[in-house]
């Protein structure tokens, strides 16, 4: 795995909004010795089941994503789907899907690839179904409220977890069939907020540094208040 020596800092041009509240995010400034790179946003199709057909309209995505100090930046691209901006690998494609309850899923994969096998990136967010959130969170988090769900989940063999904060866990699985799997889960359940977000990165072996880049970007842009 390549060593990542620079800290990732990112904000979306024109629309740095917090994904949980819709409020403006604080812009985080990069250290003076890092270089800013702007990625053009490629818009992918989104199926939105949360809005009636007669109320749907074109969504204007930000034109670019500004990133600082990223190892592997030349290999990634910015994609617009499900009304947000996500990082994937250059030349990939994919789609977004929004359920009737507001749940979001964005899948990115190489041309000719698949959203369920081979190299892929999956971004998932559940904002309303408490049981669905707990079902996912029980795999990565520990609390009395989640104990009832642990008997219904199958823990993948070799799963390694790291607690980044009370609400953020990163994870990894052993390489298999030439692919590595890494990801990050974000679970909030308190009197003020209740939601679950997750990103899973299935990449060719040797691309651990890209998994690290993508993980830090997700934590910076999708878990910070």
N, C-alpha and C positions, 0 to 999 in steps of 0.2 A: 504494500500500500504506500502510495506517495505521501510524504509529510505535508500537511497543510499548515503553513506558517502565518498566513494572513487571515485576519478576521473578516467575515462576510458582513457587509452592510448593504441594505437595499431599500429602495422605495419606488413606487410606481409614479412615473411622470403624470402630471395633471390630475391624478385621482388616487392619492395615497390615503384611502379610507380604511378604517378598521373593519375587518370582516365580520365582527360580532355585533358592533353597535352602529356602524354606518358613520361614526364620527371620524374626523380627520386624525391620522396617525401623526405622532411626533416624527419629524424627519431626523434621521440619525446621520451625522456627518462622518465621513471617512477620515482616517488618519492622513496627515499631509503627505506621507510617502507612498500612498496607494494610488493606483490609476483607475479612473472612472471609465467604464465601458457602457455604451448604450445599445441595447438589443432591440431591434424592431419587432413589434408584436405581430405574429401571424394569427389570424382569427380562424378558429375551427368551428364546425357546426355544433349547435346546442339544441337538444330537444327539451322544451320547457313545459312540463305538465302542471305547473303551479299557476299558470296564467291562462284564462280563457282565450281562445283563438282571436276573438274580436278585440281583445285588449293588448295583444302582442304588437311590438314595434321594434324597429332596428335599435340595437344597442351600440353606442359609440365607445369602443374600447380605447384606453390610453394608447398613444402611438408608440411609446417605448418604455423599456424598463432599464433603470440605471443601477449598475452593480459596481462594487468596489472590492479590490483585493481578492479576487477569486482564482484559485488554482483550477485550471481546466475550463476557464471561461470561453476559450476558442471552440469548445466542443458543445456548448449549450445554446439554446434558443428560447425565446419567450413566446408563449402561446396564449391566446385569449379564448376562453371557453367557460360556460356557466357564469358569465359576467365577472370573471376574475382573470388575473394573469398568473400563469404557472410556468415553471421552468421545465424544459425537456431537453432532449438531445437534438442537435442540428439535423435538419432534413426529415424529422419525424412527422407523423400526422396523428390524428385522434379525433375525439369528440367529447362533448359534454352532455350530461343528462341531469335534469332537475325533476324530482318526483313531486307528486301533488302536495305532499306535506313539507316541501322545501328542501328535502335532502338532496345533496349534490354529489355527483360522481364525474370525474374527468379522467379519461384514460388516454395516454400517449404511447405510441409504438412506431416502429420503423415501417416504411411503405411495404406492403405485402405481408406485414406481420399480423399479430393478433392482440386483442385486448385481454386475453386470458392465458396465453402461452407465449414462451419466448421472451425476449427483452421487452420491457414495458414499465410504465410509471402510472400508478393509480393514486389519484387524490380523491378523498372521500370526506364528506361532512354531513353530520346528522344533527339538526337543530331542534327537533321537536319530539321525537319518539324516545321517551325516557328508557323504556325497556331495550330498544335497539342500541342506545348509547351504552347502557350497562353491559349488554351482551358483548360488545366490542371491547369496552374498557377492561372487562374482567380478565382478558388475556394478558394485559400489560400492567394493570394497577392493582394495588392491594388496599382494601377497606372493608369494613363490616357490611356496608351497603352492597358490595359486589360479591360477597361470599355465596349468596344464593345462586349466582349465575355461573360460578366456576365449575360446577358439576356438569354443565351443559356444553362446555367448550373443550376442544381437543388442542392441547398445547403441542405445537410443532417440535419435532425432535431437534435438539441442538439450539433452541431459541436462547439467545443471549440478550438481556435487557440492561439498560443503564438509566437510572433515574437522574434526569437533568434538573428538574424542579418538581415541586409537588404536583404540577399539572402536566408535565411533559416527560415522556419516556422515549428513548431511542432503542432500536432493536436490530438484530442481525441474525441471519441463519447461515449454516454452513453452505459453501459453494456446492452446486449440484448441476450436472449436465452443462458445465461450462458457464453457469450463471451464478451471480451472487445476489442475495436478497437483503436489503436493509430498509429501515423505515423509521418513522417517528409518529407517536400518538399523543394527542392533546385532549385531556378530559377535564371538564369543569362541571362541578355539581355542588352548588351552594344556594343560599337564599336569594341570590341576585341573578345568577346565570346557570344554565344547564345546556351543555352542548358537547359534541365529540367531533374531532377532526383527526384524520390520519393520512399519511403519505407512505406509499410502498414503492421502492425502487428495485426493480429486477433488471440487472445490467450484466453485460459480459464480464467474466472474471478478469481481473486486472484493472477494472474501472472503479475500484473502491474510493479513489479520490473524488470521483464524480458523485458517488453516493454521499460522501461527506459534504461536498458543495451543496447538493440538493437538500440535504437534511438541514444544514445551517440556514439556507434561504427560507425553507418552510418555517423553522422556528422563529426567525427574525420577522417574517412578514405575516404569519398566520397565527402565532401564539402570543405575541406581545400586545399588551394593553396600552 
